[in-house]
């Protein structure tokens, strides 16, 4: 690097410079091969950290936050990495429950980048950041690093962590990224199950038989142990949204195993104090509550709808929605129709660890109208759409994409 990085904004600009590589490596370019020389250059940190590895279609981020919170409440030092980020890139590197301090982030990043020949290795944004997270975790001497996969599992950059003591968590499997992961549930489940390695202990919910068959087969083939968690309600989780209680129980089961194995007492964290950003996130406004939820496929939207109906029985809401290209807008609109008092459709701008494009809002409007949503407004500008939403009385929801939420949340929430 020509000059050192001194601010988060400069760090984000640097990582964005890797986006051309990210574009090249999508789909058929997914591989772990580029990770090994990067890891070797910084001392193979993947071999030196204890990890909890989380994959799935729905609930990954929430479950990762819960695992991290259980471990911290029990006195353990953690690093948590999730994606995409909603505030700034430091959300992808949380130490002991907080995004890393800006000065420390820049200090670590400059030291890290001096160890790697970027021009030679040509890593993607996500590949380099995962190596950075593992390197920082090693230097911080954390007890556990909590890794959320970015895409799939088997070929996800996080899957370089394969120590026998890794604990795996597999959340609900559904249809997403089908152009990369496969078009059937077993195909998708096979990719997610790829995070299990020899000696690992894995935890999952009750799921469709065709999904569990794949999980059991992978566990048997690699000599891992799989536990299927029965539905349960935990004491003291009245503050946890309906859809999150399932993820909370899964996280607790995994952490209880870790506590038993590693010889400490598991402590239940204060669920009132932990809010997962962009997941049924409630903001009180002068003319009614505003909810941010990143549901972006039919499965996630159905889960959101169930929690919405439990929280606001008998009510409808004004929705603002944008979606990435290729997402199942018809499935989403079918779920939203009974809940929708009005619908504002828009698009979003910006990039994170991979290039993406938003669906044309006119196409979203056509899909909505096809599914019986008649009160639809089209906005080419996301900020204008937000202002229009804010003028409406009653319950309001922003949904359809975490990228939309990332763009608008900074105007609504001070972390």
Buried (B, 14 or more C-beta within 10 A) or exposed (E): EEEEBEEBEBBBEBBBEBBEBBEEBBEEEBEBEBBEBBBEBBBBBBEEBBBBBBBBBBBBBBBBBBBBBBBBBBEBBBBBBBBBBBBBBBBBBBBBBEBBEBEBBBBBBBBBBEEBEBEEBBBBBBBBBBBBBBBBBBBBEBBBBBBBBBBBBBBBBBBBBBBEEBBBBBBBBBBBBBEBBBEEBBEBBBBBBBBBBEBBBBBBBEBEEEBBEBBBBBBEEBEBBBEBBEEEEBEEBEEBBBBBBBBBBBBBBBBEBBBEEEEBEBBBBEBEEBBBBBBBBEEEEEEBBBBBBBBBBBBBBBBBBBBBBEBBEEEBBBBBBBBBEEBBBEBBBBBBBEBBBBBBBBBBEEBBBBEBEBBBBEEBBBBBBEBEBEEBBBBEEBEEBBEBBBEBEBBBBBBBBBBBBBBBBEEBBEE
